[in-house]
Amino acid sequence: MADRFDVAAAYLARMLSRRDSPAMQSEMDKWEEAAPENRKAMEDVFAAWDVAGSTQDSPEIQQMLADMRERTQPKRESWLRSGTGKWAIAAGLVAMVSASAIVWFGKSGSTPGASEQAQIAAAANDPQILTSGKERRTIRLPDGSRITLDRDSSIRLAYSDNQRGVTLRNGRAHFAVHKDASRPFIVSAGRLTATAVGTAFDVSLSPKGEGVMISEGTVRVVTQLSAEHGGHTTLLNAGMKLVQYAGSVELIPVDIMQESAWTDGKIIFSSHCLTDVARQMNPYAGDALLVDRDAARIAISGVFDLNNAEGLAHALEQQGLATVRHQSGKIIISRLPAAGSTDCRSMS
């Protein structure tokens, strides 16, 4: 069964993107009237959007919020006088929620995200800087949320009575956010800000740029740069990744299991080139893997422990794909003539 908050967020996304219609309005009304929990989820999502969206100075966004309130307030008043019904989701709704969806809207005349970053700084009662060192680290927060830091990553926490703020200083972090519509969860990373109520997502920060990957629910992302059509703000659903480079913003559909495997200390490859596999594993394995040029395009598939370079090398040797030798603490991999397919997928 679809999560009520995800359903409500999907409806909100359609309204904000102007893709609503009389039929969709009727569908949404029936869903909200079907159960008090549905109505509460919709009210919480709308309230959270008001909190998070109010920091955006765009007149277009403010007008969208005004239109949304005008359309929904009469129904909300009638809900208070109506009875309850059975849980139901209109046909086609589940497919809409589960599908990857992107909604860009608005143009900003000022730097997007600046006011939200200022709120994070102002919200700090007792700011903390937490680092992971050379190992992954999981942090459980008092509100029930959980943060997993990748190796060589650090964050700054800034919690208050009305807002949960995190600044990613470097590296990568996974956020499993406890639902609390009264306190949006805001993550700032470089020139990017991600706002959630209750969901799961990754945020990364490197010299190449900033990224957000959604593994569950919906996240509002504000970028400094605009997309091709001028939008600075998006609602990203599960299965989508946004990357902001030095001069562009890219939106990419991704495999959630593959993208999230690192949080469990795993890494998943599907016909990926051995050189890319080594590059992904070496930060965790102490730069142990050296791939000879003739072995560079051996196609690798499977699930591996991030820090088990020896295990990967042993698997290659056992399958007759490569020879392995050890030298000065390094694992050197060379291709065997019968190594098979070199039709590998590059990760670069």
Residue frames relative to the residue before (quaternion, step in Angstrom):
aa qw qx qy qz dx dy dz
M 1.0000 0.0000 0.0000 0.0000 0.00 0.00 0.00
A 0.4901 -0.6781 0.4618 0.2945 3.59 -0.89 0.92
D 0.5195 -0.6270 0.4827 0.3225 3.58 -1.08 0.73
R 0.5345 -0.6601 0.4225 0.3164 3.59 -0.87 0.97
F 0.6441 0.5192 -0.3303 0.4544 3.58 1.01 -0.78
D 0.6359 0.5198 -0.3342 0.4623 3.59 1.04 -0.72
V 0.6356 0.5216 -0.3253 0.4669 3.58 1.01 -0.82
A 0.6712 0.4966 -0.2979 0.4626 3.57 0.88 -0.95
A 0.6537 0.5124 -0.3151 0.4593 3.59 0.96 -0.83
A 0.6335 0.5273 -0.3346 0.4568 3.58 1.05 -0.74
Y 0.6347 0.5109 -0.3280 0.4780 3.60 1.01 -0.77
L 0.6451 0.5228 -0.3208 0.4556 3.56 0.94 -0.91
A 0.6384 0.5339 -0.3283 0.4468 3.58 0.95 -0.87
R 0.6669 0.4992 -0.3046 0.4617 3.59 0.95 -0.85
M 0.6431 0.5160 -0.3263 0.4623 3.59 1.04 -0.73
L 0.6903 0.4895 -0.2854 0.4499 3.55 0.90 -0.95
S 0.7002 0.4557 -0.2702 0.4786 3.56 1.10 -0.63
R 0.4617 -0.7007 0.4268 0.3371 3.59 1.34 0.10
R 0.4944 0.6495 -0.4500 0.3622 3.59 1.10 0.53
D 0.4422 0.6828 -0.4733 0.3379 3.56 1.22 0.28
S 0.1194 -0.7686 0.6267 0.0470 3.56 -1.29 0.40
P 0.6815 -0.4513 0.3406 0.4646 3.63 -1.19 0.16
A 0.6453 0.5181 -0.3284 0.4553 3.58 1.01 -0.79
M 0.6622 0.4914 -0.3082 0.4744 3.58 0.98 -0.84
Q 0.6205 0.5394 -0.3427 0.4545 3.58 1.01 -0.77
S 0.6585 0.5027 -0.3043 0.4702 3.58 0.98 -0.86
E 0.6308 0.5359 -0.3169 0.4631 3.57 1.03 -0.84
M 0.6695 0.4972 -0.2934 0.4674 3.56 0.94 -0.94
D 0.6390 0.5341 -0.3288 0.4454 3.59 0.96 -0.86
K 0.6633 0.5035 -0.3051 0.4620 3.58 0.94 -0.92
W 0.6498 0.5159 -0.3232 0.4551 3.57 0.99 -0.83
E 0.6761 0.4954 -0.2965 0.4577 3.59 0.91 -0.88
E 0.7056 0.4631 -0.2670 0.4651 3.59 1.01 -0.80
A 0.5485 0.6579 -0.3847 0.3440 3.58 1.25 -0.31
A 0.8054 -0.0176 0.0393 0.5912 3.60 1.13 -0.56
P 0.5451 -0.6236 0.4375 0.3502 3.61 -0.99 0.71
E 0.6037 0.5600 -0.3643 0.4350 3.60 1.12 -0.59
N 0.6104 0.5409 -0.3427 0.4663 3.57 1.11 -0.68
R 0.6609 0.5122 -0.3007 0.4589 3.54 0.92 -0.97
K 0.6568 0.5077 -0.3101 0.4634 3.58 0.96 -0.88
A 0.6382 0.5272 -0.3319 0.4524 3.61 0.97 -0.81
M 0.6639 0.4979 -0.3094 0.4643 3.57 0.94 -0.87
E 0.6531 0.5083 -0.3170 0.4632 3.59 0.93 -0.85
D 0.6562 0.5131 -0.3137 0.4557 3.60 0.96 -0.84
V 0.6632 0.4976 -0.3091 0.4658 3.58 0.95 -0.87
F 0.6482 0.5013 -0.3194 0.4759 3.60 0.96 -0.84
A 0.6561 0.5113 -0.3193 0.4542 3.59 0.94 -0.85
A 0.6543 0.5073 -0.3137 0.4649 3.56 0.98 -0.83
W 0.6373 0.5151 -0.3356 0.4647 3.57 1.02 -0.74
D 0.6063 0.5454 -0.3550 0.4571 3.59 1.03 -0.73
V 0.6726 0.4940 -0.3012 0.4614 3.59 0.93 -0.91
A 0.7292 0.4293 -0.2430 0.4743 3.56 0.79 -1.04
G 0.7107 0.4808 -0.2684 0.4379 3.55 0.95 -0.85
S 0.5762 0.6208 -0.3837 0.3679 3.59 1.14 -0.48
T 0.6199 0.5502 -0.3533 0.4337 3.58 1.20 -0.34
Q 0.6010 0.5476 -0.3661 0.4527 3.57 1.22 -0.22
D 0.3607 -0.7857 0.4694 0.1792 3.59 -0.66 1.11
S 0.4519 0.7277 -0.4371 0.2742 3.59 1.23 -0.24
P 0.4372 -0.6936 0.5023 0.2749 3.64 -0.76 0.98
E 0.6159 0.5592 -0.3576 0.4243 3.60 1.04 -0.72
I 0.6662 0.4908 -0.3053 0.4714 3.58 0.97 -0.88
Q 0.6356 0.5283 -0.3304 0.4558 3.59 0.97 -0.82
Q 0.6507 0.5046 -0.3179 0.4700 3.59 1.01 -0.80
M 0.6182 0.5400 -0.3439 0.4560 3.60 1.04 -0.76
L 0.6525 0.5102 -0.3112 0.4659 3.57 0.97 -0.87
A 0.6436 0.5191 -0.3199 0.4625 3.58 0.99 -0.84
D 0.6551 0.5061 -0.3081 0.4689 3.58 0.95 -0.89
M 0.6383 0.5380 -0.3217 0.4469 3.55 1.00 -0.86
R 0.6630 0.4972 -0.3105 0.4656 3.59 0.91 -0.90
E 0.6530 0.5330 -0.3164 0.4353 3.57 0.95 -0.90
R 0.6903 0.4827 -0.2816 0.4596 3.57 1.00 -0.86
T 0.7659 0.4150 -0.2037 0.4469 3.57 0.97 -0.87
Q 0.5689 0.6414 -0.3943 0.3308 3.63 1.04 -0.57
P 0.6453 0.5029 -0.3588 0.4494 3.68 0.81 -0.74
K 0.6581 0.4970 -0.3169 0.4685 3.58 0.94 -0.80
R 0.6364 0.5405 -0.3353 0.4364 3.55 1.00 -0.82
E 0.6411 0.5143 -0.3237 0.4687 3.57 1.02 -0.75
S 0.6614 0.4981 -0.3186 0.4615 3.58 1.00 -0.79
W 0.5736 0.5944 -0.3834 0.4131 3.60 1.10 -0.61
L 0.6462 0.5537 -0.3243 0.4131 3.55 1.00 -0.87
R 0.7257 0.4079 -0.2316 0.5033 3.58 1.21 -0.53
S 0.6395 0.5563 -0.3231 0.4208 3.59 1.24 -0.30
G 0.5334 -0.6117 0.4803 0.3325 3.53 -1.33 0.32
T 0.5481 -0.6053 0.4602 0.3485 3.55 -1.29 -0.14
G 0.2190 -0.7686 0.5861 0.1332 3.56 -1.25 0.38
K 0.6705 -0.4747 0.3726 0.4316 3.52 -1.30 -0.24
W 0.5780 -0.5615 0.4571 0.3764 3.53 -1.26 0.52
A 0.1687 0.7757 -0.5913 0.1421 3.56 -0.82 1.03
I 0.1157 -0.7536 0.6419 0.0814 3.53 -1.18 0.62
A 0.4786 -0.6953 0.4543 0.2847 3.55 -0.71 1.06
A 0.6304 -0.5514 0.3926 0.3800 3.54 -1.16 0.65
G 0.7818 0.3046 -0.2490 0.4837 3.53 -0.92 0.92
L 0.5494 0.6397 -0.4014 0.3577 3.60 1.17 -0.39
V 0.6460 0.5266 -0.3312 0.4424 3.58 0.91 -0.90
A 0.6422 0.5162 -0.3262 0.4634 3.57 0.96 -0.82
M 0.6424 0.5266 -0.3269 0.4508 3.56 1.01 -0.81
V 0.6859 0.4897 -0.2892 0.4539 3.58 0.93 -0.90
S 0.7141 0.4685 -0.2754 0.4412 3.57 0.89 -0.88
A 0.5972 0.5689 -0.3689 0.4285 3.59 1.14 -0.51
S 0.5250 -0.6111 0.4829 0.3431 3.56 -1.13 0.64
A 0.0139 0.8154 -0.5764 0.0523 3.57 -0.78 0.98
I 0.1020 -0.7729 0.6246 0.0455 3.53 -1.10 0.75
V 0.0333 -0.7894 0.6129 0.0094 3.56 -0.94 0.86
W 0.0677 -0.7829 0.6184 0.0135 3.58 -0.51 1.18
F 0.1335 0.7896 -0.5928 0.0856 3.56 -1.02 0.71
G 0.7856 0.3951 -0.2461 0.4077 3.53 -1.31 0.30
K 0.1207 -0.7334 0.6610 0.1032 3.49 -1.33 0.47
S 0.2187 -0.7979 0.5523 0.1027 3.55 -0.97 0.79
G 0.3451 -0.7444 0.5352 0.2011 3.53 -0.97 0.84
S 0.7199 0.3319 -0.2337 0.5630 3.58 1.27 -0.13
T 0.6874 -0.4770 0.3363 0.4322 3.56 -1.28 0.16
P 0.3636 -0.7461 0.5084 0.2297 3.64 -0.49 1.11
G 0.7952 0.3373 -0.2431 0.4413 3.52 -1.17 0.68
A 0.5204 0.6627 -0.4253 0.3303 3.61 1.14 -0.38
S 0.6830 0.4797 -0.3017 0.4609 3.60 0.89 -0.89
E 0.6328 0.5220 -0.3379 0.4614 3.59 1.07 -0.70
Q 0.6423 0.5038 -0.3289 0.4749 3.58 1.01 -0.74
A 0.6265 0.5252 -0.3361 0.4677 3.59 1.05 -0.69
Q 0.6220 0.5370 -0.3394 0.4577 3.59 1.07 -0.72
I 0.6236 0.5404 -0.3413 0.4501 3.56 0.98 -0.82
A 0.6752 0.4931 -0.2955 0.4622 3.57 0.90 -0.95
A 0.6925 0.4864 -0.2789 0.4539 3.57 0.94 -0.89
A 0.6471 0.5650 -0.3171 0.4019 3.59 1.14 -0.59
A 0.5395 0.6786 -0.3895 0.3109 3.57 1.20 -0.39
N 0.1809 -0.7466 0.6322 0.1005 3.53 -0.85 1.08
D 0.7865 -0.0272 0.0644 0.6136 3.55 0.94 -0.93
P 0.1123 -0.8417 0.5236 0.0693 3.61 0.40 1.17
Q 0.1087 -0.7843 0.6097 0.0367 3.52 -1.10 0.79
I 0.2150 -0.7322 0.6289 0.1485 3.54 -1.13 0.70
L 0.0616 -0.8044 0.5905 -0.0231 3.56 -0.69 1.15
T 0.0953 -0.8030 0.5880 0.0195 3.57 -0.91 0.93
S 0.4167 -0.7255 0.5002 0.2232 3.55 -1.26 0.45
G 0.3212 -0.7449 0.5238 0.2601 3.61 1.12 -0.49
K 0.7740 -0.3409 0.2581 0.4670 3.58 -1.01 -0.81
E 0.6949 0.4036 -0.2699 0.5304 3.59 1.27 0.10
R 0.5511 -0.5650 0.4816 0.3809 3.55 -1.22 0.45
R 0.1038 -0.7994 0.5914 0.0231 3.55 -1.11 0.69
T 0.1832 -0.7758 0.5959 0.0976 3.58 -0.95 0.91
I 0.1318 -0.7925 0.5951 0.0195 3.55 -0.87 1.07
R 0.1795 -0.7725 0.6023 0.0907 3.57 -0.78 1.03
L 0.2677 -0.7914 0.5368 0.1178 3.55 -0.71 1.13
P 0.6630 -0.5434 0.3356 0.3905 3.61 -1.15 0.54
D 0.6868 0.4901 -0.2960 0.4478 3.61 1.07 -0.62
G 0.6317 -0.5419 0.3393 0.4385 3.61 1.24 0.00
S 0.5222 0.6164 -0.4257 0.4076 3.60 1.24 -0.14
R 0.1964 -0.7778 0.5883 0.1024 3.55 -1.24 0.47
I 0.1267 -0.7776 0.6137 0.0511 3.57 -0.98 0.91
T 0.1125 -0.7613 0.6350 0.0667 3.55 -0.96 0.93
L 0.1955 -0.7867 0.5792 0.0861 3.55 -0.67 1.15
D 0.3999 -0.6715 0.5679 0.2582 3.53 -1.00 0.85
R 0.6619 -0.4757 0.3657 0.4492 3.59 -1.22 0.22
D 0.8328 0.1726 -0.1526 0.5033 3.58 -1.20 0.61
S 0.5266 0.6041 -0.4209 0.4250 3.58 0.99 0.86
S 0.0241 -0.7956 0.6048 0.0260 3.56 -1.19 0.46
I 0.1315 -0.7766 0.6135 0.0569 3.54 -1.21 0.65
R 0.2481 -0.7132 0.6282 0.1875 3.50 -1.37 0.28
L 0.2384 -0.7834 0.5627 0.1135 3.59 -0.70 1.10
A 0.0381 0.7718 -0.6338 0.0337 3.55 -1.09 0.77
Y 0.0454 0.8212 -0.5615 0.0913 3.57 -0.01 1.33
S 0.0002 0.7707 -0.6372 -0.0081 3.54 -1.15 0.68
D 0.7183 -0.4378 0.3109 0.4423 3.58 -1.29 -0.06
N 0.8022 0.2850 -0.1460 0.5039 3.61 1.08 -0.56
Q 0.8012 0.1926 -0.1258 0.5524 3.60 1.17 0.09
R 0.2258 -0.7389 0.6205 0.1340 3.52 -1.18 0.72
G 0.0031 0.8365 -0.5449 0.0575 3.56 -0.48 1.19
V 0.0190 -0.7706 0.6369 -0.0092 3.54 -1.10 0.83
T 0.1243 -0.7560 0.6362 0.0905 3.56 -1.02 0.81
L 0.2624 -0.7373 0.6021 0.1580 3.56 -0.77 1.06
R 0.2657 -0.8020 0.5216 0.1185 3.56 -0.50 1.23
N 0.7636 -0.1870 0.1201 0.6062 3.57 1.13 -0.68
G 0.7386 0.4347 -0.3005 0.4187 3.55 -1.26 0.40
R 0.5344 -0.6012 0.4940 0.3301 3.55 -1.12 -0.78
A 0.0123 -0.7953 0.6059 -0.0130 3.55 -1.09 0.75
H 0.2570 -0.7296 0.6140 0.1568 3.53 -1.19 0.69
F 0.1476 -0.7991 0.5814 0.0403 3.56 -0.89 1.01
A 0.0728 -0.7447 0.6629 0.0254 3.55 -0.82 1.09
V 0.1363 -0.8698 0.4739 0.0162 3.53 0.02 1.38
H 0.3862 -0.6951 0.5645 0.2212 3.55 -0.94 0.97
K 0.4900 -0.6857 0.4548 0.2878 3.59 -0.87 0.96
D 0.2254 0.7269 -0.6228 0.1815 3.55 -0.88 1.06
A 0.2397 -0.8263 0.4934 0.1277 3.57 0.07 1.30
S 0.6441 0.5328 -0.3325 0.4367 3.60 1.12 -0.52
R 0.7727 0.2259 -0.1399 0.5765 3.60 1.24 -0.33
P 0.2261 -0.7879 0.5576 0.1309 3.61 -0.03 1.22
F 0.3559 -0.7061 0.5785 0.2002 3.53 -1.21 0.68
I 0.0397 -0.8356 0.5458 -0.0478 3.57 -0.35 1.29
V 0.0951 -0.7876 0.6086 0.0163 3.55 -0.79 1.10
S 0.1310 -0.7783 0.6121 0.0488 3.56 -0.82 1.06
A 0.0702 0.7797 -0.6183 0.0696 3.56 -0.98 0.93
G 0.8240 -0.1161 0.0487 0.5524 3.57 -0.32 1.20
R 0.8055 -0.2276 0.2031 0.5081 3.57 -0.68 -1.14
L 0.6457 0.5161 -0.2871 0.4841 3.57 1.27 0.34
T 0.0788 -0.7833 0.6155 0.0370 3.56 -1.14 0.74
A 0.1021 -0.7877 0.6066 0.0340 3.58 -0.92 0.96
T 0.1029 -0.8043 0.5851 0.0120 3.57 -0.84 1.05
A 0.0324 0.7989 -0.5972 0.0644 3.58 -0.85 1.02
V 0.3670 -0.6846 0.5753 0.2562 3.55 -1.33 0.32
G 0.7505 -0.2049 0.1602 0.6075 3.56 0.80 -1.05
T 0.3582 0.7174 -0.4995 0.3279 3.57 -0.26 1.22
A 0.3273 -0.7160 0.5661 0.2444 3.60 -1.28 -0.20
F 0.1727 0.7911 -0.5633 0.1643 3.56 -0.81 0.99
D 0.3645 -0.6947 0.5769 0.2276 3.53 -1.35 0.41
V 0.0706 -0.7470 0.6566 0.0764 3.55 -1.22 0.59
S 0.0621 -0.8062 0.5884 0.0089 3.57 -0.93 0.91
L 0.0744 -0.7788 0.6226 0.0193 3.54 -1.19 0.65
S 0.1454 0.7738 -0.5979 0.1506 3.55 -0.69 1.16
P 0.6939 -0.4533 0.3264 0.4543 3.61 -1.20 0.11
K 0.6303 0.5476 -0.3358 0.4360 3.61 1.17 -0.51
G 0.7312 -0.3656 0.2543 0.5168 3.60 1.10 -0.57
E 0.5369 -0.6048 0.4861 0.3311 3.54 -1.35 -0.29
G 0.0608 -0.8155 0.5750 0.0240 3.57 -1.14 0.62
V 0.1017 -0.7527 0.6459 0.0769 3.54 -1.30 0.51
M 0.0391 -0.7851 0.6181 -0.0018 3.58 -0.87 1.00
I 0.2404 -0.7957 0.5452 0.1092 3.59 -0.71 1.09
S 0.1269 -0.8019 0.5812 0.0561 3.57 -0.74 1.07
E 0.8004 0.0392 -0.0223 0.5978 3.60 1.21 -0.30
G 0.8299 0.2275 -0.1614 0.4831 3.57 -1.00 0.82
T 0.5302 -0.6041 0.5008 0.3212 3.53 -1.27 -0.57
V 0.0798 -0.7923 0.6048 0.0130 3.58 -0.98 0.89
R 0.3271 -0.7175 0.5848 0.1902 3.56 -1.05 0.86
V 0.0726 -0.8159 0.5735 -0.0125 3.57 -0.65 1.17
V 0.1235 -0.7735 0.6198 0.0476 3.56 -0.90 1.00
T 0.1094 -0.8054 0.5820 0.0256 3.56 -0.76 1.07
Q 0.5375 -0.6071 0.4685 0.3507 3.55 -1.20 0.47
L 0.7183 0.3770 -0.2291 0.5379 3.56 1.04 -0.80
S 0.4059 -0.7063 0.5241 0.2482 3.55 -1.24 0.42
A 0.5253 -0.5870 0.5019 0.3573 3.52 -1.30 0.34
E 0.7690 -0.3783 0.2341 0.4591 3.56 -1.29 0.04
H 0.7507 0.3862 -0.2102 0.4931 3.57 1.03 -0.78
G 0.6823 -0.5474 0.2807 0.3951 3.60 1.18 0.40
G 0.5274 0.6612 -0.4115 0.3397 3.61 1.21 0.01
H 0.2448 -0.7657 0.5796 0.1333 3.55 -1.07 0.79
T 0.7651 0.3375 -0.1476 0.5281 3.59 1.18 -0.54
T 0.0041 0.8013 -0.5976 0.0275 3.56 -1.03 0.81
L 0.2826 -0.6648 0.6488 0.2395 3.49 -1.36 0.35
L 0.1276 -0.8065 0.5762 0.0363 3.57 -0.59 1.16
N 0.2408 -0.7638 0.5847 0.1293 3.55 -0.92 0.97
A 0.7213 -0.4417 0.3150 0.4306 3.54 -1.33 0.27
G 0.7643 0.3490 -0.2747 0.4675 3.55 -1.02 0.85
M 0.6706 0.4475 -0.3035 0.5078 3.58 1.27 0.16
K 0.1408 -0.7685 0.6207 0.0658 3.52 -1.21 0.68
L 0.1561 -0.7609 0.6253 0.0752 3.54 -1.02 0.90
V 0.0355 -0.7841 0.6197 -0.0001 3.56 -0.95 0.95
Q 0.1489 -0.7749 0.6106 0.0674 3.56 -0.86 1.01
Y 0.1723 -0.7868 0.5892 0.0639 3.55 -0.55 1.24
A 0.7686 -0.3517 0.2464 0.4741 3.58 -1.28 -0.18
G 0.8444 0.1134 -0.0350 0.5223 3.58 0.97 -0.78
S 0.7723 0.2802 -0.1692 0.5444 3.60 1.20 0.23
V 0.2806 -0.7156 0.6112 0.1889 3.54 -1.37 0.31
E 0.0882 -0.8077 0.5828 0.0137 3.57 -0.83 1.01
L 0.1815 -0.7638 0.6134 0.0861 3.56 -1.06 0.86
I 0.0286 -0.8333 0.5478 -0.0686 3.57 -0.66 1.15
P 0.3402 -0.6900 0.5877 0.2507 3.62 -0.95 0.80
V 0.0781 -0.8238 0.5615 -0.0050 3.59 -0.87 0.94
D 0.4924 -0.5919 0.5455 0.3311 3.52 -1.41 0.25
I 0.3945 -0.7591 0.4649 0.2279 3.58 -0.36 1.25
M 0.6538 0.5239 -0.3260 0.4380 3.60 0.89 -0.90
Q 0.6759 0.4903 -0.2934 0.4655 3.56 0.93 -0.88
E 0.6886 0.4926 -0.2815 0.4516 3.57 0.92 -0.92
S 0.7480 0.4181 -0.2145 0.4687 3.59 1.06 -0.74
A 0.4305 0.7424 -0.4445 0.2567 3.60 1.23 -0.21
W 0.5931 0.6098 -0.3693 0.3742 3.61 1.05 -0.70
T 0.6071 0.5782 -0.3630 0.4067 3.59 1.11 -0.61
D 0.7056 0.3863 -0.2449 0.5413 3.60 1.27 -0.40
G 0.5755 -0.6137 0.3722 0.3919 3.57 1.24 0.28
K 0.5876 0.5620 -0.3660 0.4527 3.57 1.23 0.44
I 0.1217 -0.7484 0.6421 0.1132 3.52 -1.38 0.22
I 0.1969 -0.8038 0.5582 0.0590 3.58 -0.85 1.02
F 0.0582 -0.7883 0.6126 0.0044 3.55 -0.93 0.97
S 0.0765 -0.7766 0.6248 0.0275 3.53 -1.13 0.74
S 0.8091 -0.2252 0.0739 0.5377 3.56 -0.08 1.39
H 0.3450 0.7406 -0.5048 0.2786 3.59 1.03 0.76
C 0.5869 -0.5999 0.4250 0.3391 3.56 -1.19 0.68
L 0.5739 -0.6327 0.4028 0.3287 3.57 -0.97 0.91
T 0.6161 0.5419 -0.3641 0.4406 3.61 1.00 -0.67
D 0.6551 0.4935 -0.3115 0.4799 3.60 1.02 -0.77
V 0.6102 0.5505 -0.3404 0.4568 3.57 1.07 -0.78
A 0.6655 0.4980 -0.2991 0.4686 3.58 0.92 -0.94
R 0.6539 0.5204 -0.3170 0.4485 3.59 0.96 -0.86
Q 0.6659 0.4962 -0.2986 0.4703 3.59 1.06 -0.74
M 0.7353 0.4405 -0.2396 0.4559 3.58 0.97 -0.83
N 0.5936 0.6425 -0.3659 0.3179 3.60 1.00 -0.74
P 0.6119 0.5399 -0.3885 0.4280 3.67 0.92 -0.59
Y 0.7127 0.4269 -0.2479 0.4984 3.59 1.13 -0.63
A 0.7409 0.4149 -0.2108 0.4843 3.57 1.16 -0.62
G 0.5643 -0.6373 0.3781 0.3639 3.58 1.21 0.34
D 0.5803 -0.6066 0.3672 0.4005 3.58 1.03 0.78
A 0.2535 0.8267 -0.4693 0.1788 3.56 1.03 0.79
L 0.7245 0.4663 -0.2492 0.4422 3.59 1.04 -0.74
L 0.0181 -0.7547 0.6558 0.0006 3.54 -0.95 1.00
V 0.1559 -0.8132 0.5587 0.0469 3.56 -0.64 1.14
D 0.3851 -0.7116 0.5385 0.2353 3.56 -0.73 1.06
R 0.6560 -0.5460 0.3519 0.3844 3.56 -1.16 0.63
D 0.6757 0.5101 -0.3131 0.4304 3.59 0.95 -0.80
A 0.6966 0.4443 -0.2663 0.4964 3.60 1.26 -0.34
A 0.3980 0.7775 -0.4371 0.2143 3.55 1.28 -0.18
R 0.7941 0.3320 -0.1550 0.4849 3.60 0.94 -0.87
I 0.2973 0.7089 -0.5649 0.2999 3.57 1.07 0.63
A 0.3616 -0.7498 0.5171 0.1993 3.58 -0.80 1.05
I 0.1338 -0.8057 0.5767 0.0210 3.57 -0.80 1.10
S 0.0376 0.7715 -0.6341 0.0357 3.56 -0.97 0.94
G 0.5264 0.6357 -0.4617 0.3249 3.56 -1.06 0.73
V 0.4498 -0.6418 0.5472 0.2939 3.54 -1.39 0.01
F 0.0241 -0.8194 0.5707 -0.0482 3.57 -0.70 1.11
D 0.5141 -0.5809 0.5178 0.3607 3.55 -1.28 0.40
L 0.5666 -0.6430 0.3975 0.3278 3.57 -0.88 0.95
N 0.7940 0.3270 -0.1558 0.4882 3.57 0.90 -0.91
N 0.5835 0.5916 -0.3676 0.4176 3.59 1.24 0.28
A 0.0432 -0.8222 0.5672 -0.0220 3.57 0.46 1.21
E 0.6103 0.5617 -0.3481 0.4369 3.58 1.05 -0.74
G 0.6471 0.5289 -0.3149 0.4499 3.58 1.00 -0.81
L 0.6384 0.5132 -0.3201 0.4760 3.58 1.01 -0.80
A 0.6611 0.5048 -0.3075 0.4621 3.57 0.89 -0.93
H 0.6457 0.5186 -0.3203 0.4599 3.59 0.96 -0.84
A 0.6428 0.5241 -0.3239 0.4552 3.59 0.98 -0.82
L 0.6425 0.5192 -0.3210 0.4631 3.59 0.97 -0.82
E 0.6668 0.5012 -0.2935 0.4670 3.55 1.01 -0.87
Q 0.6635 0.5173 -0.3040 0.4470 3.57 0.93 -0.89
Q 0.7132 0.4411 -0.2514 0.4833 3.59 1.05 -0.71
G 0.5016 -0.6914 0.4062 0.3245 3.57 1.24 0.13
L 0.4481 0.7045 -0.4396 0.3310 3.57 1.17 0.55
A 0.8219 0.0349 0.0385 0.5672 3.57 1.04 -0.67
T 0.3575 -0.6573 0.6016 0.2796 3.50 -1.37 0.22
V 0.1991 -0.7874 0.5789 0.0722 3.55 -1.09 0.77
R 0.0618 0.7759 -0.6271 0.0302 3.55 -0.96 0.85
H 0.3392 -0.7422 0.5515 0.1729 3.52 -1.17 0.69
Q 0.1002 0.7919 -0.5923 0.1096 3.54 -0.91 0.96
S 0.8525 -0.0813 0.0113 0.5162 3.58 -0.74 1.14
G 0.7395 -0.4289 0.2257 0.4671 3.55 0.91 0.93
K 0.6258 0.5249 -0.3371 0.4681 3.59 1.27 0.06
I 0.3073 -0.7054 0.6070 0.1988 3.55 -1.27 0.53
I 0.1135 -0.8217 0.5580 0.0234 3.55 -0.35 1.26
I 0.1428 -0.8141 0.5622 0.0269 3.57 -0.68 1.16
S 0.0402 -0.7874 0.6149 -0.0170 3.56 -0.83 1.09
R 0.5170 -0.6714 0.4509 0.2806 3.54 -1.08 0.78
L 0.3129 -0.6991 0.6084 0.2077 3.54 -1.21 0.70
P 0.6258 -0.5672 0.3660 0.3907 3.63 -1.04 0.62
A 0.7440 0.3817 -0.2200 0.5023 3.61 1.06 -0.71
A 0.2504 0.8276 -0.4761 0.1602 3.57 1.16 0.58
G 0.4933 -0.6862 0.4286 0.3196 3.61 1.16 -0.22
S 0.8643 -0.1821 0.1013 0.4577 3.53 -1.28 -0.53
T 0.1395 -0.7511 0.6382 0.0950 3.51 -1.16 0.78
D 0.4455 0.6782 -0.4542 0.3679 3.54 1.28 0.38
C 0.1549 0.8308 -0.5120 0.1537 3.55 0.51 1.22
R 0.4596 -0.6617 0.5291 0.2663 3.53 -1.36 0.38
S 0.3266 -0.7489 0.5460 0.1853 3.55 -0.81 1.02
M 0.3122 -0.7516 0.5548 0.1725 3.57 -1.06 0.79
S 0.5529 0.6214 -0.3948 0.3903 3.61 1.24 0.00
